[in-house]
Amino acid sequence: MLSAAGIDAPRTNAELLAAEVLGVPRGRLMLAPGFDAGTAARFDQLVRARATHRPLQHLTGRAPFRLRELAVGPGVFIPRPETELLVDWGLAAVRDRSAPVVVDLCGGTGAIALSVAQEHPGARVYAVENSPEALPWLRRNADGIVTVVAADVTDPATLSTMDGQVDLVLCNPPYVPDGTPVPPEVELDPRRAVFGGPDGLDVIRKVVPRAAALLRPGGWFGIEHDDSHAEAVPALLAASGDWGDVTDHRDLAGRPRFATARRLAERRLADFTP
């Protein structure tokens, strides 16, 4: 049924739904008791719902990300595995600092912030989110591990008392250009968390100076972007005059995925305008 509906990895989806119904990890399905009438009916219900392209994570209420499972549902962006690469980079950037201050802009579920907090126990981590639909999910997942800040990431006043004191800023903003076709599952994510204006850069343009203000000289910034932004986002960073070591990074499939830069001690004249 899932294959006929065009669901990617239908067998994996079916196994994960069976594991959910039977209350076992997917790897122990072969050892689980068989379905009874109740669990079989529930499994059939979930498979039929998944065949309509309802996100698997909405059906289970959970999304795996690195070492955690996050509570998810309608109203919050479902974290994708590709974003784990941005977290890898961020953890490496502050590896030598025992108690780094880290800010996750566009926090969503808290996937980035919670991963940094868990994998670098000395870090003080803040997650900024403005969506009234996403904030309950962020607060539920944060559970006191990270500090939740209900604010607009593009507002110069957001966390302004921390300006010049932050070691690392990470961000997975809305960046898909308006009108871009997306898979049915992505269409069910909040539009404000997916689409970033006509060229996908509306939020990114405003986040770049906010990150520069937050960071101490030598602090690091990493931001995920659309695969059409391999030149545009590094150009924005370079043109601002606030950044050095501007680099774009590809994901495991070879697609441009995120850009990084280091905060300069003094602004320099831009080499070019994007």
ABEGO torsion letter per residue (X at the ends): XAAAAGBBGAAAAAAAAAAAAAGBBAAAAAABBBBBAAAAAAAAAAAAAAAAGBBAAAAAGBBBBEABBBBBEBGBBBBBAAAAAAAAAAAAAAAABABBBBBBBGAEAGAAAAAAAAABAABBBBBBBABAAAAAAAAAAAGGABBBBBBBAABAABGAAABGABABBBBBBBABBBGBBBBAAAAABBAAAABAEAAGAAAAAAAAAAAAAABBBGBBBBBBBBAAAAAAAAAAAAAAGABBGBBBBBBAAGBBABBBBBBBABBBBBABBX
